[in-house]
């Protein structure tokens, strides 16, 4: 059987496409299970195909799948429905299967209203989907009531089989890295908390299962062998089992994997030792769910964390040279100017170097959603509207759209106005073994102010001055390549070419074979009309096309027609290899 697994598109355009571009890990795990059992499986990342149905039809025509499985989060459910209709149009006999957290909570809704959906896999999907494929392969006309974790129509009405017991041994699953290449990895499934805005408590029943350190690191090693050197560790709380995380970090360090990664944790699940090991193993960012500076609002979220724990975690994380990112959710029941002021006050205390502010959404499977249905008598039929989600304030007459949007504006403006101060107050632990990592941390952050998100954000003032301060602090710890390069580029931008030449030359003294440093230095020298020095700087790399292109520009600018022709021939030769 030919099987196609699809990650459907969303309706609304994101400011940051990265928020929705990554295929969910569960889809890779299902695909690995099928391939390990001999089935031909392809995966289509359709997150950006909402306005390109012809490309979807082309894939369906090329692959001619017998079964198409969809990963439904919730906000992409209409993309899934649209593509399912395309599947049936191309091949009415193809089987359409919905799975994922969104399908798990809305299985009855989907089977009631959308005839193009044949089956829904509820909960953990690897074994349920494999068993369904084997059933379909046999071509039986009966219905698969014996397969746990499914839903389908029985006598024309939605019917679900028994819930599937959670897999006891996660390491028994085939390793997705043996079959696919990706950046998102996880150590756990589940979360012990019961946040009212999150579907995890209902999906995983507040139970947590763990991969072993060997499985986790082995997967990272295999992906590193495929060229992946940056990872998103996507667990709800990566550091739940302290000894396990330290074991993982020791193995990464011992293997000298040369990877960087970002993780998610809770403020009450970190300490100095675990942060030290995480930094040494390549962790550059930890995201924490703070949600609100108001104790009252955090209680409504059932976010059982104290302000003291929040402050301690952010202070320690930054001290070990890890970017501490804060998640805040606004527009909750009881949100007011006072509670927003409390969030701004907490932001000033914890000084996060990155922060994400979300409006409270209502999603199926969450406690807030169940409360909404009880309050209003609404049913899941509200999702027949072609919308991605429902904002909480739309269900609360005490909150208006204008008020909630103003809350968000105040939070973002207040935070970004404080960012340069937060950067200036960074206090790093004085450990010489960590100095190179401190330099790396500071130069990464500096680049965000000079060339990244903060450089183009009008709410962040004095971004270049902040970048210069951070680059210089970085070089005070270690001759960091990125710091030399970034500082040289900032000086170029400010037309301080002599200073740019000086810092870039210092960088080359430490990093003699750096193409980027040589190109930047040559550019500054050319701005000073020092063309012979610029050429000398570049001619050490005659095999590098970008360098040769710059040599051509250098010769042209200095009026050296013969040199321009010589290097043009050289570039043509390189391009023909």
N, C-alpha and C positions, 0 to 999 in steps of 0.2 A: 504494500500500500504506500502511496505517496502522501506525505503529511506536510502541511505548511502551518507553522506557528506564526501568529501575527500580533504585533504590538500596534494597536490602532492609534489614529490621530485624535487630537483634542479639538474642540470647537474654537476656543479662544486663543488668540496669539499671546505668547509669553514675552515679557520684557527680556528675560534671560532664557534663551532656547535650551540651555543646559538643564533647566528644571524638569524638562519632560523628554529629553532626547535619548536617555539611556534605557535600553531594554531591561525590564524587571528581571532580577536574578532568578525568580521562579520559572520564567520561560526557558532560560538556559538549562535549568535543572530538569525540567520536563523533557526538553530536547535531548539532553544527555542520557536520560533514562531510556528514551525510545531508541536512540542510536546504539546504546550499549546492548539493546535487545534485537538489533538487526534491522531496524526500520530506517527508511530513507526520510530524513527530516531536513527541511529548510526553515530559516527564520527570516521574517520580513519585518524590518523596523519601519513602520509606516507613520511615525509620529509627525512627519512633515509632508504627508501626502494628501492632506485634506483638500487641497485645490488641484490635485493632479490625479484624478480618477483613471486617466488613461494609463498611467504607470502601474496602477494596481491591476487593471485589466490585463496589461502586458505580462505581469508576473503570474497571474492566474492562468493565462494562456500558455506561458512557457512551462510552468511547473505542473499544470493539470493535476492539482491535488485531489485525492479522494476524501481526505479529512482536513478541515481547517480549524485550528484551535486559536482562540483569542485570549489575550491577557487583558482583563478588564479591571482597571483600578476603581473608577467610578466616573471621573470627569471625561474619560475617553470612551464611555459606553456608546455614545451616538456614532463615533467613528467605527466602533465594532459593528454596530447595527448596519451602518451604511455598507461596510465591506462585506458583511454577511449576505446582504442583498445582492451585491455584485457576484459573490460566489455562486449563489443559486441561479443567477441569470446566466452565468457561464456554464454551469453544470448543475441542473436541478437535483441530480442524484448525489452530489457531494454532501458530506455530513459536516455540520457546523456545530462546534463545541465552544461554549463560553466558560472561562475559568478566571481565577483571581479573586481578590478580596471583594471587588465590586459585584461580581457575579455570585459570590457566596451569599452575600446579604440580600440580593435582589433576584434570586433564582426563580421565585414564583412569579414575580413581576415580568421577567423576561419571557418565561414560558407561556404566560397568559396572553401577552400582547404582541409577541414577535414570532410568527410562525417560521421564519427563516432560521431560528435557533432550535437545534434538535436536542442538544444535551447541555447540561451545566455540570461542571465539576466543582464541588463545594469543598472548600478548605484545601488542605495539602494535596497537590495534584499529581505527583509523580506516579504513584501506583494506581490510582483510580483511572487516570488517562491511559496508562499502559494496558490495564485490564479491559477498558472500553475498546481500545484499538484491536486487541485480540478477539473480542466479541464481534466487532464489526467485520473483521477479516473472515470470520467463519460464515458470514452472510445469513445468520439466523434471523428469522422473522419475529421471534419472541422479544420481549423487552428485558433488559439486563437488571432485574430486580436484585440479583445476587451480588452486584458490585456496590460496595460501600462508597459513600461520598459522592453519589450521582444524583441528578434530578432530570426528569424528562416527563413526557406526557403519557399518562395511563388512562385509557378510555377518554381521551380528549382533554383531560385535566392535569394540571401540574402535580407531579408526584415526586417525592424524594425517597431515596433508600436510606439505610442507617448511616449515621455519621461514621466516618472512618476514624479509627483510633490513630492518634498522632504517632508518627514513626519514632520508635524508641531510640534507634541508633542512627543518627544523622550521617555518620561516616560510612554507613552501608550504601549510601546513594552513590551512583557513578559520579565521577568528578567532572563537572562541566568544562574545566580547562583542558581536558583531554579531547574535547570536541569543538570548542568555540574559543574566541578571543574576546575579552571584555575587561572592564576596569572595576566594576562593583563586586565586592566579595563580602561574605558575612561569616561570623563565627557562631551565631545563635539563631534560634527561631523563638519568638515570643518575648513577652515583657511581663514582669510581676506587678506592674503598677496598674491603676485603673483610671487614667485621665479621661474626663468626660467628653473631650473633643476627639478622642482617638478610637479607632476601631479595633485596636490590638486586643483589649480585654475580651471582647466578644469572639474574636477570631481564634485566639490562642488560649483562651480561658485562664489567662494570667500564669501560664506554665511556660517555663523556659527550658529549652534543650540546647546542648552545646556540641559543636564539632570538637574533635581533639586538636591539640596544638599541631600534631603531625599532619593532619588533614589540611588545616588552614594554611600552614606554611608551605606544604607541598603544592597546594593550588597556586599560591603566590609565586613559588619557584617556577612552576610550569608556565605561568603567564609571563613572568619575567623573561623566560627563554623565548617567548614570542614577541618580545620587544615592549611589553607593558612595564613602565617604571613608575607610574602614578596610579594609586588605588583609592577608591572610595570604600571605606569599611562601613557598611550600611546598617549595622545592627541598631536596634532601638537603643540599647545601652551596651556598648562594647565591653565595658570594664566591670560587668556584674561579678565575674569570678576573677578576683584579683590575681591569684596564683597562676591561673591559666594564661592571663594576658602577659604576665611577666615571663612565663615560660616561652610564649610565642615571641616576645621581643628578644629574649636571649638567643633564640634560634636564628632570628633574622640577623642579629649582630654577628653571631658566630659564622653564619654563612656568607657574610658580607654581601648581602643581596643588592645593595645600592638602589633602594626604592624609597619613594616618599608616599605618604598616605594621609588621609583625613578620616576622622572617626566621629561618632556621636556618643555622648555619655550623659550621666547625671552628676549634678554638683556634689552629691553625697556619695559618689562612687569613685573618687580619685583621691590620691594622696601623693606625697613627694616621691616616694619610691616608684610608684607605678608611672608617674609622669616622667621621671628621669629615664626609666627604661623605654617608655614609648618614644621619647625624643631621640634617644640613641638609636632606636630601630627605624627612624625615618618619619615619625608622625610630625606633621607640620600644622595641623589644625584639629581642634576638638570643638564640636558644636554642643551647646547645652540648652535645654529647654528651660528658660527662666519664666517665660509667659507673661508675667506682670510683676510690677514692684509693689502691688497691693496684696497684702495678706488675704484680704477678703476675696479678691478675684482669684488668687491662686487656690483658695479653698473651694471655690465654685468649679474650678478645673480639676479638683482633687489632686492637685500638684503638691505632694507632701514634701516640701523642701523649705528650709528656714532661710531667712535672709543672711544669717551668719554663714551657713554652708555655701550659699551663692557667692558671697564675697570671698570666702576662703578659696573656693575652686578657681575663680577667675584670677585671683592674685597668684596662686601657685602655678597655674597653667602658663601664664605669661612669664613668670620667673624662670621657667624651664625652657623658654624659647619656643613655645607652641602658641599659635594664633588661637585665642579664645573667642569663639563666635557665639552670640546670644540669639536665641529665638524668642520673640515676643508675639503674643496674640492679643489683639484689641477688639473691642466691640462685644464684650461678654455681657451677660446679665448683670446689671448693676454698675456697668462702666460709666464713669463720670469724669468731669474735669479734675476732680480730686484724685481719682485712681490713676489717671494719666500723669498727673503731677508726681505721684508716688513712683510710677515707672521711670519718669525722667530723673527723679532723685536717685533711684537705684542705678540707673545707667551711669550717673556721675560717680557713684561709689565703686562700681565694678570695672569701669573703663574697658568695655569690650572693644577689640580692634576690628570686629566685624559684627554686624547685627542684621537680622532679617525680621521684618514686621509684617504679620499676616492679619487679615480680618478673619474673625471667627466664622468658619463654615460649618454647615450641618451636613454630615455624611451618614448614609445608612450604616448601621452597626454601632454607632456611637451612643452614649448615654444622652447627650444633648438632643440627638435626633429622636430617640424614643420618647423623651420628655415632650418634644414638639408635637409628636403624633398624639400623645395623650392629652395635651393641652387643647389641641385644635380639632381632634377627630379626623385628621388627615390620614391618608393611606399612601402606600408606595406609588399610587397612580400619579402623584405630583411629578414623578420623573418622566411622565409621558411628554412633558414640555421639553422642547429642544434646548435645554440649558445644561451647563456643566455641573452647577452646584446651586446651593441656596445659602445665602448669608444670614447669620443669626438675626441681625437687626431687622431683616424683612419680616420676622415673626414676632417682634417685640415692639409694641406701640410706644414704649417709653424711649426708644432709640430711633432717630431718623437717619436717613442716608447722609445728609449734610453733616450731622453731628459726628457720625462715626468716621467719615472721610476726614473731618477736621482733626479727630483724634490721631489718625494716621499721619496727617501732615505735621502735627505738633511733635510726634515721636521722631519722625525722620529728620525734620529740621533741627530739632534739639540735639539729636544724636550726632548728625554730621557736622554741626557747628562745633561740637566738642572733640571731634576726632583728632585734630592736630595736638590738642592738649593731652589726650590719652597717649598718643605716640610719644610725646615728650617725656611723659612720666613713666615710661617702661623701666622696670627695675628687674634686672636679670641676676640669677644666682651666680655667685662668684666661685666658679669651678673651672679651673684651667682646662680640664678635659672637655668641657662644653664650649670653650671659646669659639672653635670653628663653627659649631652649630648655632651659637648666638649670632655670629656674623652672617650666616646663611639666613637666619630668621629675620634679622634687621634689614638685610638687602632685599629679601622677598617683599617685606612690608613697604620698604622705600619705593620699590618698583610699582606698587599699587598706587602710590601717591604721584609718581612721575609719569607713568605710562598706562596705568590700569584704571580701574573703576573710579577711584577717588580723584584721579587727574582730570576726568571729564565731568565730574559731579559738581554742579554750580553751588551746591550747599556746603561743599568742603572748601574753605578758604586757605590761602597760603600753602597750597599743596606742594609746590616746588620747593619752598623753604623747608617744609617738613621732610620731603624726600632727601634734600641735601643733608639735613641733620641726621637722618637715619643711615644714609650711605656712609657718612663720616664715622658715626658710631660703629657701624659694621667693620670698617677698616681698622678701628681701634682695637678690635678683638682678633682679627685675622685678615690676611690679604685675600679677601673674598673676590672671586672673579666677577660675579654679578655686581658687586658694589663698585669696583673700578669702572666697569662698562656703563652702568647706570648713571654714575656721577659724571662721567665724561660726556654722556649724552645730554644730561641736564645742563651742564655748562655750555654745550653747543647751542642748545635751545635758547639760553639766555645770552648768546653771543659773547660769552666769556671764553674765547677760543684759546688764549694762552693757558688758562687754568685747565681747560679740557685737555690740551696737549700734555700738560704736566702730569695730571692724574692718570691718563691713559698710558703714558710712557712708564709710570710706576707700575701699572698693571701688567704691562708687557714684561717688565723685569721679573715679575713673579710667574707669569703665564706666557712663556715665550712663543708657544705655538698657537695661541688663540687667534683665530681668524676674525672673530667679532671685534676684539680689541684693536687689531691692526687696521681693520676697515674704518673703525671709528676714529682712530688716530689720523689716518690718511685724510679723512674728511675734514677734520679740524685743521690740519696742515694746509690743505687746499684752500680753506676759507681765509687763511693768513697769507695766501699766495706763495707758500713754501712748497712749490711743486716738485723740485728734485728730492726733497726729503719724503714727500708723500709717495713718490714712485719707489724710492728705496724701501720704504715701509711695506709696500705691496708686492714688490718683485720677488720677495722670499716665498711667495705662494703661487707659482705659475700654473699649478695643476687645479686651482680652485676657480670655477667659473665666475662666482660673484666677485672675487678679487680681480679677475681679468676684466670684467665689465667696468669695475671702478678704475682700473688702469687706463682703459680706453677713454673714459670721461676725463681723467687727469691729463692725458696727452692732449685731448681736444681742447680743454680749458687753457692749457699752457701754450697752445699753438704748435705742438709737435705733431705735424701731419704724418711724418714717417713712422713715429712711434705708435700713433693711433692705428695706422694700417697694419703694423707688425702685430699688435695685440688683437686686432680684429681677426686676423688670420688665425691667431692662436685660439681665440674663442670659438671660431668655426670648427677648428680641429677637435676641441674638447667636446663640442656638441654633437659631433658625428661619431664619437666613440660608442 
